Amino acid sequence: MSMFSVSMFGRLRVRQNGEPIEDSIPKKAQELLAHLLLHRRAHPREKLATLLWPHGTTQRAKAYLRKALWQLRQSLDADDADADSVLRVEGDWVQACPGENVSVDVVDFENAFDAVQDCSASEMSASQVRALKCAESLHTGDLLENWYQEWCLTERERLRDIFLRMLDRLVRRCEQDEAYDSGIQYGMRALRIDPARERVHRHLMRLRARAGDRIGALRQYERCADVLERELGVSPSTATRCLHERIQEDRFPEPTNAESDASGSESFAWSDSAIDDLRATHRSDLPEDPDVQHLREGIERIRQLQNTLAAVQQQIRRDVETVEVVLQKREE
């Protein structure tokens, strides 16, 4: 039986026993394959047909689906066993069935994140961290770049959000493990996708400061303030400004546990970035009113949603510009 690999980050790439075969698959059959692999469940033929061929009658859409299924099976292999290992067609239902002989980069990417999405950075095992790093390396570009179908745009944004959350976990873990250079690289990659992601700017400020690059940490704050003003018309949050002030006054990072013990004071482990954010938000050592803390958390969530909305709007503008260029070239 043949071995298949399908890559959907960047452009679509399909390999059979190591040989690329995507050029032998017609465009609409490629779309069918990609959609089935991204939505790994049984699809009613009629619903699938009208989704992929929305213009025209239902009868014609189903005819196009039959043709695309035949083309896809022919492209995968003349041997029915090979086609059946990727695609299952039963009566009125169609489903992709990636198994041991079919690897899909998006599937591996999602599985790695699913395994840790309920864990904090400190709770991840060494094997989970390795799997997450491998998954991060799979993301070589946006999902199916230059595809503009509505279902594809939705999936692209979903996977981009997962990737940013994945990078957040890796940055936090690198800070915990004192792997500052690696953490900075993950953070910079996140900012290339969403320059206004304020949480990542704070991660980078902490990482640079802990690595001994105080000036780099202060410059990171300036970049954060600039991009927030330029893209969103807002100033950095209280947590970010307070962290900047602590770094500026050379009060960050805090003394290590060993230093605290030597001075006779109580030892605290403030290494987790979530605790850093809390300390940056308010200076008092007294317990904060639960209602006030709840409001602070609500404001932070709203800011995160605002940042996400801005990133989506920016991507829509880029996609619209790309489509306009394509249409203009076709008209010429």
N, C-alpha and C positions, 0 to 999 in steps of 0.2 A: 504494500500500500504506500502511496506517495505521502511525503511530508510537505505540509503547506505552512507558510508564514505570511501574515497579512499585517502591514504597517499602515496606520492611518494618521499618525502625527506627521505634519508636513503634507506631502502628496501621497496618494494611494500607491502602495507597492505590494504586489502579490508575487510570492515565489513558490515554485513547486520543485522540491528536491534541490533547492538552492538556485534555481534558474528563474529569472523574472518572466512572468507571463501576463502582466497587467495590460500590455499593449495588444494582446490577443483578445481581450475582453471588451466588447462594445461599451460605450459610455453609459448607456442606461442600465446595462447589466452590472457595471461597476457600482452604480448608485444603489441598485438593488442589494448587491452583496454587502456594501458598507452599511446600509440601513439595517439589514438583518443582523449583522455582527454587533452593531451598537445597541440594538434592541433584541436581546437574545431570548425571545419568547415566541410562541406560536402566533402567527398573524392570519386572520381571515383573508382569503384571496381578494374579496371585493374591497375591503377596507384598505389593504395594501395597494391595490391597483389604483384606487381613486386618490390615494396620497401621492403616489409617484407620477401619476398621469392625471392631474386635476382638471385638465381641459378636455372637453368632449364627453361622450356618453359613457356610462358605466360599462356597457358591453364592449366598447372599443378599448377602454382602459384594461379590462380583463384580458382582451386579446393581446395587447401590448405586454402584459405581465407574462402570459404564456410564452410569448416569443423571447422575452428577456430571460426567463427561467431556462428555456432550451439553450439559449446562447451561453448562459453561465455554466450550465452542465457540460456543454461541449468544450468550453474553454478550460475548465478545470481538468477534464480528462475524458477520453472516450470510454474509459473503464468506469462503469457505473459505481463500483465500490469506492473509487476516489471521490466522485461527486457526492455520493451519499454520506461520506465522512465529513463533508462541509455543509451540505444542504439537505434538508429533509422536506419532502413534499408529500403530503398525505391528504387526499381528497380536497377539501376546501381550505386547508391550512398549509402555511409555509413557515419554515423555521430554520435558522442557522444553528448548527450543532457543533461548535468547535470542541474537539476532543483531544486525545493525547497526540494525534498526528497533525493538529492544527494549532499554531500559536498566533495570537493576536496581541499586538502591543497595547491596545486600549484595555483589553481584558486583564492583562498582567498589571497594568497601571492602576486600574480600579480595584483589583483584588488586594494589592499592597496597601492602598489607602484604607479600604474597608477594614482591614485587620487592625488598624491603629486609630481609627477615627474616634473611638470612645476612650482612648488612653491619653494621658498627658505626656509631654515630651519625656519627663523623668520616668514614667511607667513603661515606656517601650523597652522591650528586650533587645539584646544585641542583634539577634536574628531579624527582628522587625525593623531595626534601624538599617541593617544591610539591605533588606528588601525594599525599604523606602528609598534608599539612595539609588538602587538599581532602577526603580520605577521613575525616579526623577530624571535619570539619564535617558529614559525612553522618550521623554517629551522634547522632541527635536524641533517642534514648531506647532502652530495651531492645528487643530483637527481639520484634515482635508482642506488645506489652503486653496483658495480660488474656487471653492464650491459655494454657491449662494442660495441653495434650496433652504426653505424656511426651517425644515426639520434639522438640517445640518447646522444652521446658525444657532439654534437652541442648544444642540449638543456641544457645539464649540464653546459656547459660553459656560456651560455646566462643567466641562472638563478643565477649562481655564481656571474656574473657581476652585476646583479640587486641587489643581496644580499649585495655586497660590497658598492654599491651606497646607499642602504637603511641604512647601518651602518654609512656611512658618514653623512647622514641627521640627524640621531639620535645623533651622536657625537656633531655635530654643535648645535643642539637644546639643548642638555644637557649643553653645555658651556654657551649658552645664558641664560638658566634657572638656572645656577649655580649648577646644579646637577653633580658635578665633578666626584664623585665615579661611578655613572651610565655611564657617558660618557667614563671614563677610561675602564670600562668593555666592552662597545661596541667597543672601539678602539682596545683593546687587541684581541677581537674575530675576527676583520677584519685582524689583523696581523697574526693570526693563519692560515688564508686562503692564504694571500699574504704578507709574511714578508717584502717584498721590497716595499710596498706601502708607498712612502715617505710622501704623504699628511697626512696619518694617524699618522705617527711618529710626524709630526708637531702638529696635533691635541692633541696628548698625551703630548707633551712637554708643550703646553699651558695649558692644563687641570691640569697637575701636578703642574705647576708653580702657577696657580690661586688658587689651593687647598693648597698652602703653602709648597709644597714638591719641593723645588728648586733643591735639590740633585737628586731626582727622575727624574726631568725634564732633568738635565744634563746627567744622565745615559741613558735616553731614546735617546738622541742625539747620544751617543756612540754606542748604539745598532743599530740605524739607519745607522750610518757610516759603521759599521762592515758588516751589511747585504748587503748594496749597493755595497761595495767593493767585497764581497765574491760572490754574485750572478750576478752582472752586471759589475763589474770592473769600477765603477764610484764613484765620491765623491758626498756628499750631495749638493743640489742646493744652489744658492745664498740665496734664501728665508730661507732655513733651517739653513744655517750657520749664517745668520744675527740674526735669532731668538735665536739661541744658544748663540751668543755673548751677546745679550741683557739680557738673563737670567743669563749668567755667570757674567756679570757686575752689576747684581741686578737692571736692568732697566726694568724689566717685572714682573708682569703686570703694565700697566700705572696707574697713579692716577685715582681714581674714579671721577665721575662728581662732587660729593659733595666736594672732596678735591680740585678740580680745581676751583670751584666757590669760595671756601674759600680763595684761594690765589689771587683772582682777575683776573685770566686768563680765557680765553674763554673755555667753557665746550664742550667736544667732546665725542661721544659714540662710542668707538673703540671696542666694545665687539664682533662684528661679526668677525668670523675667516677669512673671505675673506679680510676684511680691514686689519687685522693683517698681512696677507700674503703680502699685498701691501706695508705696512709700512716696513715690514722686507726686502722687495726686494730693496727698495731705501730709504735712510735716509733723502734726501732733502725734505723740505716743499714746494718747488716750484713745479708748475705743470710740469708733465713730457711730453715730446714730444709725440704726439699720435702715431707716427711711432715707436718710441722706445717701448712704452707700448704694441703696437700690436706685436712686435717681442718678447717681454718678454712672452706674453700670448702664442704665437706660440711655444716657447721653452718649456713652461710648459706642453702644450698639447702633444708635442713630447715625453717628459719624461714620461708622464702618459701612452702613448701608448707603450713605451719601457718597462715600468714596467709590463703592461698587457701581452705583448708578452713573457716576461720572466716567468710569472706565468703560461701561457699556455704551454710553453716548459717544465716547471717543471712537470706539470700535465701529459703531454704526456709521459714523461720519467717514471713517476710512473705507469701509465696505461700499458705501454709496459712491464715493469717489472712484473706487476701482471699477465698479459696474459701469459708471458713466464713461470711463476711459474705454472699456471694452465695447460699449455700444457705439461710441464715437468712431472707433477703429472699424467696426463692422459697417457703419454707414458710409465711411470713406471708400 
